C-alpha cells in the first residue's frame, strides 16, 4: 500500500513537470535576469534620480524667527567672526579686523569669495547689524567700520551673530525652505541643503520636553535634541528597539544657586560661604563646575576652587553674627520643576549643617526669593557685567561689591587678551570669596534618534 502511494506521487510529479516544465524553466530564467537587473538599477537609479533625504528633529521651547536656536542659525548663515570651542574669536566672513581709538573702533575686512544661498555676492552693504550704540560706515564693498560710544572688548564676539539679508537669506550650508507660525512663534522650520535640494532637515518645536518625547514615540519626529532626561512614562527611551541615545555636556549653561544678598540673614558673607561649602561635589545630572566660567573657556586657568567641607561650613556658621543658633535658620529654596531633584540633594546637605531649606517649585524666575536654584546662560565671552554689576537690573541676587564692579568694568574695556585673563582670574577669586551664588554644575542633555 505504501509502495503504491509513493509510485502515485512520483507519477503525478512526473506528469506535472512534463506538462509545465518548460514554463517553469522560462519563468525561472526571467526571475534570475530580473534579480540581476534590479541589483544593477539599485546602484544607478539613486545617483540619477536621488530620493529626498529628510530628517525631522524635535526640540522643546518657544522661538520667534529672530531668536531661533543657535544650531539652526549656524546651519543657515555665518557671522563676521566665529567663536571657537574655548571661546577665542576667529575670522569667518571677515578675513581680518583691526581695533582703533582705544577699543572704540572696529574695522572688519570681508573675504571676497563669500556668497549668499541665493547666489548673491556678499559685500559690506549686506552686513546689516543694528546696534543702538554704534555707528556704521562702509568705506568700500569689502570694508565695514563700527564706531562705538564706549570701549567694548567683547565686540568681536557680538559680530559672530549670523548675517541675513532680506527674506532671511543667509550664508550657510542650508537655506530656509518653509516656516510655519502660530502667531509670532515658529512651530516648524524646514531647511534644504544648498548643495542638494533633496537633502532636507525639518525642526519641529514643542512646548515641553514631555511633548517632544511623545512626538518621538509616536513617530512624528525621527530625532529629539536638548532634553534633560531620557525617561518617558517611567520607561527609558534607550530601552526602545532601534533607538540610540547620546549624552551631551552643555557647557553653555550653568546650574546655579542664587542667594538674595539683600535678605536680612543672607546678606552676611559667612552665611553664604557656609552654604557654599555644604554643596556636594557631585551631581548626577551634570558635571560639577564650581566656577562662574566654563572649564573650556580661555579665561579658566585652573584656579583652586573650594570643595565640600562640612566641618568648615559649621565653623563659619558658628562664627557668624546671624546664626548664633544655626538650627533655627530656615530658608525657602525656589526652583524650576526640572531642578527639583538637585534642590532636594542641596536641601539634604544643608540639613547636615543644621539649616532647613524648604523647596518651592516655581514656573518663572521669582522677583522675590531667599534662594533660587535656576540656570544662567554662559556667554561666549567671559564678560558677566549684566549678571553681577551692582547697577544692572538683571543682577537678581542684588549683589553689591565695588571690587567686582571695577573688575567687570575693566574686563569689558580691555582689548588685550592676556590682560583680560588677569582681570577675570581676579574676578573669579573675589566672587568665590564673597559668593552671591553657588555655581553647581553644567547639565547633561540628550540627543535621541531612531536608527
Phi, psi and omega in degrees: 000317181293320180297320180298318180295320179298318179296321179299315179297317180299314180298322179295316180295318181297318179294322180297313182289331178294323182278319188246002185302319180296318179295319179298318181296317181297314181291330176295315179296318178298317179297321180295316178296320179296322179299311181291327178295317178295324179297319178291315181296328180296338178268332183273317186300312183302326180282333180272318179233076186295141176279154178289126176264106185241129177239132179248122185246130179260139178221152177262140177137165177247123185224144171263173181295339182266354179224048178296155179303147183307317180301326179287315180301322180294333179287328188258348177197180182222166179249181175299326179230174168221156183254123182284177186302324182268007176093357177284149185265133182238157176292144173233256178285343169265119182287338180197167174205163176224154182247134180223179177051049177054043176086008180261351183231128179235123179246124182248137180250114186284146170291153186259006184243029184253134181229148173286165183295342177269007177093354180289137179286133179284131171228174182298336179295334182275351180276106192238049173292141177246102179247124183291334184251027179215141174260149185237133173233153181232090183301327177205183185295342185235020178225134176224136186235133178247126178251114183266155176289323180226157177299138182211096186293333177284006185302319177300333175287321181302321183273015169278352179298134183303144181260138177226149169254179186307137182091011180058041177269125185245193185244014187268189181279351177230154173239160181279121180272315180201155178224133174248133185240151168236094190071234179271352188261141180280127175265328175202154177217131180251132180245143178237139181296140177286344178273328182210124180284003177266355181254109186236137174238126181244127176257132178238132186253141182232152185292330183223164177292327177297321179294324178296314180297320178299318179297323179292313181296324181280354178085011180288330177231151181265349182206145173233147187223144173083014179275156188261350173208160188255016183268132176232112181050053176068014178236135178286131182296332180287355175274350177287150181294137176060037178242133179246133180244128178241125179270133183232134176273122179270098183271011176252005179227129183240115177287127193222141174259107182273139175251139174280101185287354176264357177292146185305319183268316184287353174292341180278127184302317184298325179296314181293324176297316181299317179298321180294322179288343179271353180292133180295159183275349182223144173228129184291341182270004180183188182257124183305132180214086183281010179258152176287355181245157173293144178295344180269355183288146179296341182277340184278111185251026176070037178299139178297122184240143184302147172245173183299132180212090185296322181295316179293324178299316179295320179296321178295320178296318180297328183272354183280157180280328187274347187235058176298330173230093187297337182294343180270356180284123179227135181228160171253124180254108180268145181202166173278158184300325183290345180251013182298322178297317178293322178299321179295318178298316180296314179301318179297323179287325177296325179299330181292341176251014173087019181247133179258126179236111180275129183272133178228123182275132179234163183259337179227166178298121185287143176279339179228122181200163169264307173232143178223120177263109181217208180223154173233140179274122180279123179289163179293336175257148182289356179302123178234033182304314186289342182274323192234351180290137188296340183266002184265132178294335180280000175280081190291342178279352183065030186287132177227112179212110186299324179295317178296318178305314182295318180295320180293322178294316180292323184298327181266001177249351183262123183274328183293123186293327179291323176292322179294323178301318180294317181299312184283338172293318176293319179302313180298317181299313186282329180284335175280335177284328179232074194284123171276353183198161170251122181273123193259288185203159171270125188282152170275140168237169186229141170250125183238126182228156178262127183292000000 
